Amino acid sequence: MKDQAKLVEGLNEAFGKDSLYLSRDFSLDQLANKLDIEYSKAEELIRQLYGHSFGELLDMYRVDFAKKQIEQGVLENVSLGKLASKSGFDSQPTFASVFQKETGVLPTEYRNTKLREE
């Protein structure tokens, strides 16, 4: 079995510099393959390190990416649907639902709040 530190490093790469979470097709199977470990071990590692399931972690990273994009004014030039896709979501309704679940507001409300703060 791989050294725990190497697994953590690989996990941080996948969710950090590699930004694999932005791919709509990114799955726990792909992550396990990247880390060269079994699916169940990858699932367990994520729960131990983050206290969340893979899907929850994926949503958190994708919403965080979208929030940063909104804060940078991307919605002035890109539709909400394009931002959803760019953030790794399959559809705008899914994006809006997950965004609201994570932040408490819809993406457009988040943008409007940020605009008022400026």
N, CA, C and O atoms as CSV, one atom per row, in Angstrom:
chain,resi,resn,atom,element,x,y,z
A,1,MET,N,N,0.843,-1.201,0.000
A,1,MET,CA,C,0.000,0.000,0.000
A,1,MET,C,C,0.879,1.251,0.000
A,1,MET,O,O,1.963,1.264,0.582
A,2,LYS,N,N,0.405,2.270,-0.644
A,2,LYS,CA,C,1.156,3.515,-0.735
A,2,LYS,C,C,1.257,4.218,0.614
A,2,LYS,O,O,0.391,4.067,1.476
A,3,ASP,N,N,2.303,4.969,0.775
A,3,ASP,CA,C,2.523,5.782,1.962
A,3,ASP,C,C,1.426,6.840,2.070
A,3,ASP,O,O,1.056,7.459,1.073
A,4,GLN,N,N,0.912,7.043,3.275
A,4,GLN,CA,C,-0.194,7.988,3.518
A,4,GLN,C,C,0.148,9.398,3.017
A,4,GLN,O,O,-0.702,10.070,2.432
A,5,ALA,N,N,1.377,9.844,3.241
A,5,ALA,CA,C,1.780,11.190,2.817
A,5,ALA,C,C,1.711,11.324,1.294
A,5,ALA,O,O,1.319,12.372,0.781
A,6,LYS,N,N,2.090,10.268,0.574
A,6,LYS,CA,C,2.026,10.293,-0.896
A,6,LYS,C,C,0.577,10.351,-1.377
A,6,LYS,O,O,0.264,11.028,-2.357
A,7,LEU,N,N,-0.300,9.637,-0.678
A,7,LEU,CA,C,-1.725,9.665,-1.032
A,7,LEU,C,C,-2.312,11.051,-0.814
A,7,LEU,O,O,-3.059,11.558,-1.651
A,8,VAL,N,N,-1.971,11.655,0.308
A,8,VAL,CA,C,-2.459,13.009,0.605
A,8,VAL,C,C,-1.930,13.988,-0.436
A,8,VAL,O,O,-2.663,14.866,-0.891
A,9,GLU,N,N,-0.678,13.843,-0.810
A,9,GLU,CA,C,-0.077,14.707,-1.826
A,9,GLU,C,C,-0.813,14.548,-3.162
A,9,GLU,O,O,-1.116,15.536,-3.830
A,10,GLY,N,N,-1.094,13.317,-3.540
A,10,GLY,CA,C,-1.818,13.051,-4.776
A,10,GLY,C,C,-3.228,13.605,-4.744
A,10,GLY,O,O,-3.716,14.135,-5.743
A,11,LEU,N,N,-3.878,13.486,-3.606
A,11,LEU,CA,C,-5.222,14.018,-3.429
A,11,LEU,C,C,-5.209,15.544,-3.517
A,11,LEU,O,O,-6.072,16.144,-4.157
A,12,ASN,N,N,-4.235,16.157,-2.875
A,12,ASN,CA,C,-4.111,17.612,-2.930
A,12,ASN,C,C,-3.819,18.093,-4.346
A,12,ASN,O,O,-4.303,19.149,-4.752
A,13,GLU,N,N,-3.032,17.330,-5.102
A,13,GLU,CA,C,-2.770,17.681,-6.498
A,13,GLU,C,C,-4.046,17.627,-7.323
A,13,GLU,O,O,-4.338,18.532,-8.104
A,14,ALA,N,N,-4.805,16.545,-7.135
A,14,ALA,CA,C,-6.034,16.361,-7.907
A,14,ALA,C,C,-7.024,17.490,-7.660
A,14,ALA,O,O,-7.664,17.978,-8.591
A,15,PHE,N,N,-7.148,17.903,-6.403
A,15,PHE,CA,C,-8.106,18.958,-6.060
A,15,PHE,C,C,-7.454,20.339,-6.021
A,15,PHE,O,O,-8.146,21.345,-5.862
A,16,GLY,N,N,-6.150,20.394,-6.163
A,16,GLY,CA,C,-5.439,21.664,-6.140
A,16,GLY,C,C,-4.991,22.059,-7.528
A,16,GLY,O,O,-5.789,22.496,-8.357
A,17,LYS,N,N,-3.703,21.899,-7.769
A,17,LYS,CA,C,-3.129,22.416,-9.018
A,17,LYS,C,C,-3.684,21.766,-10.278
A,17,LYS,O,O,-3.755,22.420,-11.319
A,18,ASP,N,N,-4.080,20.496,-10.214
A,18,ASP,CA,C,-4.610,19.823,-11.400
A,18,ASP,C,C,-6.072,20.197,-11.677
A,18,ASP,O,O,-6.544,20.045,-12.804
A,19,SER,N,N,-6.778,20.675,-10.677
A,19,SER,CA,C,-8.183,21.102,-10.801
A,19,SER,C,C,-9.045,20.075,-11.533
A,19,SER,O,O,-9.881,20.435,-12.362
A,20,LEU,N,N,-8.837,18.807,-11.224
A,20,LEU,CA,C,-9.596,17.746,-11.897
A,20,LEU,C,C,-11.092,17.846,-11.620
A,20,LEU,O,O,-11.905,17.344,-12.396
A,21,TYR,N,N,-11.452,18.488,-10.521
A,21,TYR,CA,C,-12.867,18.642,-10.143
A,21,TYR,C,C,-13.658,19.480,-11.140
A,21,TYR,O,O,-14.888,19.458,-11.125
A,22,LEU,N,N,-12.970,20.215,-12.003
A,22,LEU,CA,C,-13.665,21.042,-12.984
A,22,LEU,C,C,-14.159,20.236,-14.180
A,22,LEU,O,O,-14.953,20.733,-14.979
A,23,SER,N,N,-13.698,19.008,-14.303
A,23,SER,CA,C,-14.185,18.130,-15.360
A,23,SER,C,C,-15.528,17.534,-14.933
A,23,SER,O,O,-15.652,16.981,-13.841
A,24,ARG,N,N,-16.516,17.653,-15.797
A,24,ARG,CA,C,-17.834,17.105,-15.461
A,24,ARG,C,C,-17.791,15.597,-15.280
A,24,ARG,O,O,-18.647,15.024,-14.606
A,25,ASP,N,N,-16.807,14.959,-15.875
A,25,ASP,CA,C,-16.702,13.507,-15.819
A,25,ASP,C,C,-15.830,12.997,-14.676
A,25,ASP,O,O,-15.686,11.786,-14.509
A,26,PHE,N,N,-15.249,13.892,-13.893
A,26,PHE,CA,C,-14.344,13.460,-12.829
A,26,PHE,C,C,-15.103,12.599,-11.825
A,26,PHE,O,O,-16.160,12.986,-11.326
A,27,SER,N,N,-14.546,11.435,-11.541
A,27,SER,CA,C,-15.233,10.480,-10.663
A,27,SER,C,C,-14.278,9.931,-9.610
A,27,SER,O,O,-13.061,10.096,-9.698
A,28,LEU,N,N,-14.853,9.286,-8.630
A,28,LEU,CA,C,-14.049,8.642,-7.595
A,28,LEU,C,C,-13.193,7.540,-8.209
A,28,LEU,O,O,-12.071,7.308,-7.758
A,29,ASP,N,N,-13.706,6.859,-9.227
A,29,ASP,CA,C,-12.908,5.846,-9.935
A,29,ASP,C,C,-11.651,6.472,-10.540
A,29,ASP,O,O,-10.558,5.917,-10.425
A,30,GLN,N,N,-11.809,7.627,-11.182
A,30,GLN,CA,C,-10.663,8.302,-11.788
A,30,GLN,C,C,-9.659,8.737,-10.728
A,30,GLN,O,O,-8.449,8.618,-10.916
A,31,LEU,N,N,-10.174,9.240,-9.619
A,31,LEU,CA,C,-9.285,9.655,-8.538
A,31,LEU,C,C,-8.521,8.454,-7.984
A,31,LEU,O,O,-7.312,8.534,-7.763
A,32,ALA,N,N,-9.214,7.355,-7.762
A,32,ALA,CA,C,-8.561,6.139,-7.257
A,32,ALA,C,C,-7.474,5.675,-8.224
A,32,ALA,O,O,-6.387,5.277,-7.804
A,33,ASN,N,N,-7.775,5.730,-9.522
A,33,ASN,CA,C,-6.772,5.356,-10.527
A,33,ASN,C,C,-5.571,6.294,-10.486
A,33,ASN,O,O,-4.427,5.848,-10.572
A,34,LYS,N,N,-5.830,7.581,-10.358
A,34,LYS,CA,C,-4.737,8.559,-10.287
A,34,LYS,C,C,-3.853,8.296,-9.070
A,34,LYS,O,O,-2.630,8.414,-9.145
A,35,LEU,N,N,-4.477,7.940,-7.956
A,35,LEU,CA,C,-3.729,7.676,-6.727
A,35,LEU,C,C,-3.175,6.248,-6.691
A,35,LEU,O,O,-2.393,5.898,-5.807
A,36,ASP,N,N,-3.586,5.438,-7.653
A,36,ASP,CA,C,-3.171,4.035,-7.737
A,36,ASP,C,C,-3.567,3.254,-6.487
A,36,ASP,O,O,-2.779,2.505,-5.910
A,37,ILE,N,N,-4.829,3.463,-6.093
A,37,ILE,CA,C,-5.383,2.737,-4.949
A,37,ILE,C,C,-6.782,2.253,-5.294
A,37,ILE,O,O,-7.351,2.653,-6.310
A,38,GLU,N,N,-7.332,1.399,-4.454
A,38,GLU,CA,C,-8.682,0.903,-4.677
A,38,GLU,C,C,-9.709,2.004,-4.414
A,38,GLU,O,O,-9.473,2.936,-3.645
A,39,TYR,N,N,-10.839,1.864,-5.071
A,39,TYR,CA,C,-11.959,2.794,-4.933
A,39,TYR,C,C,-12.311,3.015,-3.458
A,39,TYR,O,O,-12.438,4.153,-3.006
A,40,SER,N,N,-12.464,1.922,-2.723
A,40,SER,CA,C,-12.876,2.021,-1.315
A,40,SER,C,C,-11.832,2.742,-0.473
A,40,SER,O,O,-12.184,3.443,0.475
A,41,LYS,N,N,-10.557,2.582,-0.802
A,41,LYS,CA,C,-9.485,3.259,-0.063
A,41,LYS,C,C,-9.526,4.774,-0.345
A,41,LYS,O,O,-9.314,5.587,0.555
A,42,ALA,N,N,-9.798,5.131,-1.592
A,42,ALA,CA,C,-9.907,6.552,-1.950
A,42,ALA,C,C,-11.077,7.191,-1.211
A,42,ALA,O,O,-10.976,8.303,-0.693
A,43,GLU,N,N,-12.185,6.462,-1.175
A,43,GLU,CA,C,-13.380,6.948,-0.473
A,43,GLU,C,C,-13.084,7.142,1.017
A,43,GLU,O,O,-13.454,8.158,1.606
A,44,GLU,N,N,-12.429,6.179,1.601
A,44,GLU,CA,C,-12.072,6.232,3.024
A,44,GLU,C,C,-11.099,7.384,3.311
A,44,GLU,O,O,-11.243,8.089,4.309
A,45,LEU,N,N,-10.123,7.565,2.440
A,45,LEU,CA,C,-9.128,8.627,2.608
A,45,LEU,C,C,-9.800,10.005,2.602
A,45,LEU,O,O,-9.473,10.862,3.423
A,46,ILE,N,N,-10.723,10.210,1.691
A,46,ILE,CA,C,-11.433,11.496,1.609
A,46,ILE,C,C,-12.244,11.736,2.872
A,46,ILE,O,O,-12.239,12.841,3.416
A,47,ARG,N,N,-12.931,10.718,3.336
A,47,ARG,CA,C,-13.714,10.866,4.581
A,47,ARG,C,C,-12.814,11.179,5.765
A,47,ARG,O,O,-13.156,12.017,6.599
A,48,GLN,N,N,-11.672,10.516,5.849
A,48,GLN,CA,C,-10.746,10.757,6.963
A,48,GLN,C,C,-10.172,12.168,6.925
A,48,GLN,O,O,-10.102,12.840,7.954
A,49,LEU,N,N,-9.767,12.613,5.751
A,49,LEU,CA,C,-9.098,13.915,5.628
A,49,LEU,C,C,-10.052,15.098,5.651
A,49,LEU,O,O,-9.745,16.142,6.226
A,50,TYR,N,N,-11.206,14.930,5.024
A,50,TYR,CA,C,-12.107,16.059,4.839
A,50,TYR,C,C,-13.424,15.941,5.599
A,50,TYR,O,O,-14.132,16.932,5.772
A,51,GLY,N,N,-13.750,14.746,6.049
A,51,GLY,CA,C,-15.014,14.550,6.757
A,51,GLY,C,C,-16.231,14.640,5.851
A,51,GLY,O,O,-17.342,14.897,6.313
A,52,HIS,N,N,-16.015,14.426,4.558
A,52,HIS,CA,C,-17.092,14.500,3.566
A,52,HIS,C,C,-16.967,13.345,2.592
A,52,HIS,O,O,-15.916,12.712,2.489
A,53,SER,N,N,-18.049,13.080,1.883
A,53,SER,CA,C,-17.994,12.101,0.805
A,53,SER,C,C,-17.303,12.741,-0.396
A,53,SER,O,O,-17.100,13.955,-0.430
A,54,PHE,N,N,-16.946,11.921,-1.376
A,54,PHE,CA,C,-16.331,12.431,-2.597
A,54,PHE,C,C,-17.255,13.445,-3.277
A,54,PHE,O,O,-16.808,14.517,-3.685
A,55,GLY,N,N,-18.533,13.108,-3.398
A,55,GLY,CA,C,-19.494,14.010,-4.042
A,55,GLY,C,C,-19.616,15.344,-3.329
A,55,GLY,O,O,-19.684,16.393,-3.969
A,56,GLU,N,N,-19.645,15.303,-2.015
A,56,GLU,CA,C,-19.728,16.548,-1.237
A,56,GLU,C,C,-18.473,17.394,-1.444
A,56,GLU,O,O,-18.556,18.611,-1.608
A,57,LEU,N,N,-17.324,16.747,-1.435
A,57,LEU,CA,C,-16.058,17.462,-1.636
A,57,LEU,C,C,-16.007,18.077,-3.031
A,57,LEU,O,O,-15.581,19.219,-3.207
A,58,LEU,N,N,-16.443,17.309,-4.006
A,58,LEU,CA,C,-16.485,17.792,-5.381
A,58,LEU,C,C,-17.363,19.043,-5.477
A,58,LEU,O,O,-16.961,20.041,-6.076
A,59,ASP,N,N,-18.547,18.988,-4.893
A,59,ASP,CA,C,-19.451,20.139,-4.902
A,59,ASP,C,C,-18.827,21.350,-4.221
A,59,ASP,O,O,-18.946,22.470,-4.719
A,60,MET,N,N,-18.167,21.137,-3.093
A,60,MET,CA,C,-17.549,22.244,-2.358
A,60,MET,C,C,-16.474,22.928,-3.207
A,60,MET,O,O,-16.428,24.156,-3.274
A,61,TYR,N,N,-15.623,22.151,-3.844
A,61,TYR,CA,C,-14.570,22.726,-4.689
A,61,TYR,C,C,-15.155,23.437,-5.899
A,61,TYR,O,O,-14.688,24.511,-6.277
A,62,ARG,N,N,-16.178,22.842,-6.507
A,62,ARG,CA,C,-16.787,23.459,-7.681
A,62,ARG,C,C,-17.480,24.772,-7.323
A,62,ARG,O,O,-17.372,25.751,-8.060
A,63,VAL,N,N,-18.179,24.796,-6.214
A,63,VAL,CA,C,-18.853,26.026,-5.789
A,63,VAL,C,C,-17.822,27.087,-5.424
A,63,VAL,O,O,-17.999,28.263,-5.744
A,64,ASP,N,N,-16.758,26.683,-4.764
A,64,ASP,CA,C,-15.703,27.645,-4.426
A,64,ASP,C,C,-15.108,28.257,-5.694
A,64,ASP,O,O,-14.863,29.462,-5.749
A,65,PHE,N,N,-14.880,27.438,-6.696
A,65,PHE,CA,C,-14.380,27.933,-7.985
A,65,PHE,C,C,-15.370,28.937,-8.579
A,65,PHE,O,O,-14.980,30.017,-9.024
A,66,ALA,N,N,-16.657,28.570,-8.582
A,66,ALA,CA,C,-17.688,29.447,-9.149
A,66,ALA,C,C,-17.773,30.767,-8.387
A,66,ALA,O,O,-17.925,31.826,-8.995
A,67,LYS,N,N,-17.676,30.707,-7.062
A,67,LYS,CA,C,-17.709,31.938,-6.255
A,67,LYS,C,C,-16.564,32.865,-6.647
A,67,LYS,O,O,-16.759,34.072,-6.792
A,68,LYS,N,N,-15.389,32.307,-6.814
A,68,LYS,CA,C,-14.230,33.130,-7.212
A,68,LYS,C,C,-14.449,33.740,-8.589
A,68,LYS,O,O,-14.100,34.898,-8.822
A,69,GLN,N,N,-15.027,32.965,-9.503
A,69,GLN,CA,C,-15.317,33.476,-10.840
A,69,GLN,C,C,-16.320,34.627,-10.774
A,69,GLN,O,O,-16.146,35.651,-11.434
A,70,ILE,N,N,-17.367,34.450,-9.974
A,70,ILE,CA,C,-18.379,35.500,-9.813
A,70,ILE,C,C,-17.742,36.751,-9.221
A,70,ILE,O,O,-18.018,37.862,-9.674
A,71,GLU,N,N,-16.898,36.578,-8.220
A,71,GLU,CA,C,-16.226,37.714,-7.580
A,71,GLU,C,C,-15.319,38.450,-8.554
A,71,GLU,O,O,-15.079,39.648,-8.403
A,72,GLN,N,N,-14.812,37.730,-9.556
A,72,GLN,CA,C,-13.946,38.343,-10.568
A,72,GLN,C,C,-14.745,38.954,-11.719
A,72,GLN,O,O,-14.171,39.469,-12.678
A,73,GLY,N,N,-16.079,38.892,-11.615
A,73,GLY,CA,C,-16.942,39.539,-12.596
A,73,GLY,C,C,-17.223,38.725,-13.846
A,73,GLY,O,O,-17.662,39.282,-14.853
A,74,VAL,N,N,-16.983,37.430,-13.806
A,74,VAL,CA,C,-17.156,36.612,-15.005
A,74,VAL,C,C,-18.593,36.615,-15.516
A,74,VAL,O,O,-18.808,36.442,-16.716
A,75,LEU,N,N,-19.578,36.806,-14.649
A,75,LEU,CA,C,-20.979,36.788,-15.101
A,75,LEU,C,C,-21.337,38.016,-15.943
A,75,LEU,O,O,-22.422,38.070,-16.522
A,76,GLU,N,N,-20.447,38.991,-16.017
A,76,GLU,CA,C,-20.694,40.137,-16.891
A,76,GLU,C,C,-20.536,39.735,-18.359
A,76,GLU,O,O,-21.132,40.342,-19.249
A,77,ASN,N,N,-19.718,38.696,-18.597
A,77,ASN,CA,C,-19.420,38.287,-19.971
A,77,ASN,C,C,-19.852,36.859,-20.301
A,77,ASN,O,O,-19.826,36.455,-21.464
A,78,VAL,N,N,-20.247,36.100,-19.288
A,78,VAL,CA,C,-20.565,34.681,-19.465
A,78,VAL,C,C,-21.918,34.392,-18.831
A,78,VAL,O,O,-22.243,34.929,-17.772
A,79,SER,N,N,-22.695,33.550,-19.476
A,79,SER,CA,C,-24.004,33.193,-18.924
A,79,SER,C,C,-23.843,32.284,-17.708
A,79,SER,O,O,-22.790,31.682,-17.499
A,80,LEU,N,N,-24.886,32.200,-16.929
A,80,LEU,CA,C,-24.889,31.328,-15.753
A,80,LEU,C,C,-24.688,29.871,-16.178
A,80,LEU,O,O,-24.010,29.108,-15.490
A,81,GLY,N,N,-25.272,29.496,-17.299
A,81,GLY,CA,C,-25.102,28.142,-17.824
A,81,GLY,C,C,-23.658,27.838,-18.177
A,81,GLY,O,O,-23.163,26.746,-17.901
A,82,LYS,N,N,-22.982,28.802,-18.787
A,82,LYS,CA,C,-21.557,28.622,-19.131
A,82,LYS,C,C,-20.712,28.527,-17.872
A,82,LYS,O,O,-19.783,27.722,-17.805
A,83,LEU,N,N,-21.030,29.348,-16.870
A,83,LEU,CA,C,-20.293,29.280,-15.602
A,83,LEU,C,C,-20.509,27.922,-14.948
A,83,LEU,O,O,-19.576,27.342,-14.393
A,84,ALA,N,N,-21.723,27.419,-15.012
A,84,ALA,CA,C,-22.028,26.103,-14.446
A,84,ALA,C,C,-21.160,25.040,-15.110
A,84,ALA,O,O,-20.554,24.210,-14.433
A,85,SER,N,N,-21.107,25.073,-16.422
A,85,SER,CA,C,-20.304,24.106,-17.173
A,85,SER,C,C,-18.816,24.258,-16.872
A,85,SER,O,O,-18.109,23.272,-16.665
A,86,LYS,N,N,-18.356,25.495,-16.850
A,86,LYS,CA,C,-16.947,25.782,-16.561
A,86,LYS,C,C,-16.562,25.309,-15.149
A,86,LYS,O,O,-15.406,24.975,-14.891
A,87,SER,N,N,-17.535,25.287,-14.257
A,87,SER,CA,C,-17.307,24.874,-12.869
A,87,SER,C,C,-17.438,23.362,-12.677
A,87,SER,O,O,-17.225,22.857,-11.575
A,88,GLY,N,N,-17.785,22.640,-13.741
A,88,GLY,CA,C,-17.843,21.190,-13.673
A,88,GLY,C,C,-19.229,20.596,-13.497
A,88,GLY,O,O,-19.364,19.385,-13.325
A,89,PHE,N,N,-20.268,21.435,-13.537
A,89,PHE,CA,C,-21.631,20.945,-13.349
A,89,PHE,C,C,-22.258,20.548,-14.679
A,89,PHE,O,O,-21.941,21.118,-15.722
A,90,ASP,N,N,-23.156,19.559,-14.629
A,90,ASP,CA,C,-23.831,19.071,-15.831
A,90,ASP,C,C,-24.883,20.036,-16.350
A,90,ASP,O,O,-25.127,20.102,-17.555
A,91,SER,N,N,-25.508,20.786,-15.446
A,91,SER,CA,C,-26.587,21.670,-15.875
A,91,SER,C,C,-26.668,22.893,-14.959
A,91,SER,O,O,-26.165,22.896,-13.835
A,92,GLN,N,N,-27.319,23.923,-15.484
A,92,GLN,CA,C,-27.507,25.147,-14.705
A,92,GLN,C,C,-28.389,24.909,-13.477
A,92,GLN,O,O,-28.067,25.410,-12.400
A,93,PRO,N,N,-29.498,24.155,-13.603
A,93,PRO,CA,C,-30.323,23.915,-12.407
A,93,PRO,C,C,-29.566,23.167,-11.299
A,93,PRO,O,O,-29.714,23.487,-10.119
A,94,THR,N,N,-28.761,22.179,-11.678
A,94,THR,CA,C,-27.961,21.460,-10.681
A,94,THR,C,C,-26.972,22.407,-10.028
A,94,THR,O,O,-26.805,22.402,-8.808
A,95,PHE,N,N,-26.318,23.219,-10.844
A,95,PHE,CA,C,-25.371,24.207,-10.345
A,95,PHE,C,C,-26.040,25.149,-9.341
A,95,PHE,O,O,-25.518,25.371,-8.248
A,96,ALA,N,N,-27.184,25.693,-9.713
A,96,ALA,CA,C,-27.884,26.637,-8.840
A,96,ALA,C,C,-28.291,25.969,-7.527
A,96,ALA,O,O,-28.163,26.561,-6.455
A,97,SER,N,N,-28.775,24.753,-7.618
A,97,SER,CA,C,-29.203,24.017,-6.432
A,97,SER,C,C,-28.038,23.736,-5.488
A,97,SER,O,O,-28.143,23.965,-4.283
A,98,VAL,N,N,-26.937,23.243,-6.031
A,98,VAL,CA,C,-25.761,22.937,-5.214
A,98,VAL,C,C,-25.155,24.225,-4.658
A,98,VAL,O,O,-24.737,24.271,-3.501
A,99,PHE,N,N,-25.109,25.264,-5.483
A,99,PHE,CA,C,-24.565,26.552,-5.043
A,99,PHE,C,C,-25.362,27.073,-3.849
A,99,PHE,O,O,-24.794,27.526,-2.855
A,100,GLN,N,N,-26.692,27.000,-3.966
A,100,GLN,CA,C,-27.544,27.479,-2.876
A,100,GLN,C,C,-27.367,26.620,-1.621
A,100,GLN,O,O,-27.358,27.143,-0.507
A,101,LYS,N,N,-27.229,25.328,-1.797
A,101,LYS,CA,C,-27.028,24.423,-0.665
A,101,LYS,C,C,-25.717,24.758,0.064
A,101,LYS,O,O,-25.656,24.720,1.293
A,102,GLU,N,N,-24.681,25.082,-0.701
A,102,GLU,CA,C,-23.361,25.358,-0.121
A,102,GLU,C,C,-23.252,26.767,0.475
A,102,GLU,O,O,-22.558,26.970,1.470
A,103,THR,N,N,-23.940,27.739,-0.136
A,103,THR,CA,C,-23.748,29.133,0.272
A,103,THR,C,C,-24.964,29.768,0.938
A,103,THR,O,O,-24.848,30.781,1.628
A,104,GLY,N,N,-26.132,29.162,0.725
A,104,GLY,CA,C,-27.357,29.735,1.270
A,104,GLY,C,C,-28.053,30.700,0.331
A,104,GLY,O,O,-29.143,31.186,0.634
A,105,VAL,N,N,-27.426,30.984,-0.818
A,105,VAL,CA,C,-28.023,31.888,-1.816
A,105,VAL,C,C,-27.798,31.330,-3.214
A,105,VAL,O,O,-26.901,30.518,-3.441
A,106,LEU,N,N,-28.632,31.783,-4.146
A,106,LEU,CA,C,-28.453,31.401,-5.546
A,106,LEU,C,C,-27.262,32.157,-6.134
A,106,LEU,O,O,-26.880,33.199,-5.600
A,107,PRO,N,N,-26.669,31.660,-7.216
A,107,PRO,CA,C,-25.508,32.344,-7.807
A,107,PRO,C,C,-25.768,33.810,-8.155
A,107,PRO,O,O,-24.902,34.658,-7.938
A,108,THR,N,N,-26.954,34.115,-8.693
A,108,THR,CA,C,-27.249,35.506,-9.053
A,108,THR,C,C,-27.368,36.375,-7.804
A,108,THR,O,O,-26.946,37.531,-7.810
A,109,GLU,N,N,-27.936,35.829,-6.742
A,109,GLU,CA,C,-28.022,36.577,-5.481
A,109,GLU,C,C,-26.621,36.822,-4.922
A,109,GLU,O,O,-26.333,37.893,-4.388
A,110,TYR,N,N,-25.760,35.818,-5.051
A,110,TYR,CA,C,-24.375,35.960,-4.592
A,110,TYR,C,C,-23.696,37.091,-5.373
A,110,TYR,O,O,-23.015,37.936,-4.793
A,111,ARG,N,N,-23.892,37.095,-6.691
A,111,ARG,CA,C,-23.307,38.152,-7.524
A,111,ARG,C,C,-23.835,39.518,-7.113
A,111,ARG,O,O,-23.061,40.466,-6.975
A,112,ASN,N,N,-25.142,39.629,-6.917
A,112,ASN,CA,C,-25.734,40.909,-6.550
A,112,ASN,C,C,-25.210,41.398,-5.199
A,112,ASN,O,O,-24.975,42.593,-5.022
A,113,THR,N,N,-25.027,40.487,-4.256
A,113,THR,CA,C,-24.469,40.846,-2.948
A,113,THR,C,C,-23.045,41.362,-3.105
A,113,THR,O,O,-22.667,42.355,-2.483
A,114,LYS,N,N,-22.263,40.692,-3.931
A,114,LYS,CA,C,-20.877,41.119,-4.145
A,114,LYS,C,C,-20.819,42.478,-4.842
A,114,LYS,O,O,-19.950,43.296,-4.538
A,115,LEU,N,N,-21.743,42.720,-5.776
A,115,LEU,CA,C,-21.782,44.012,-6.460
A,115,LEU,C,C,-22.114,45.141,-5.491
A,115,LEU,O,O,-21.550,46.231,-5.583
A,116,ARG,N,N,-23.034,44.877,-4.558
A,116,ARG,CA,C,-23.410,45.896,-3.553
A,116,ARG,C,C,-22.261,46.182,-2.593
A,116,ARG,O,O,-22.150,47.289,-2.066
A,117,GLU,N,N,-21.408,45.188,-2.365
A,117,GLU,CA,C,-20.277,45.363,-1.448
A,117,GLU,C,C,-19.185,46.249,-2.052
A,117,GLU,O,O,-18.382,46.844,-1.333
A,118,GLU,N,N,-19.171,46.323,-3.380
A,118,GLU,CA,C,-18.100,47.095,-4.033
A,118,GLU,C,C,-18.320,48.582,-3.936
A,118,GLU,O,O,-17.508,49.360,-4.436
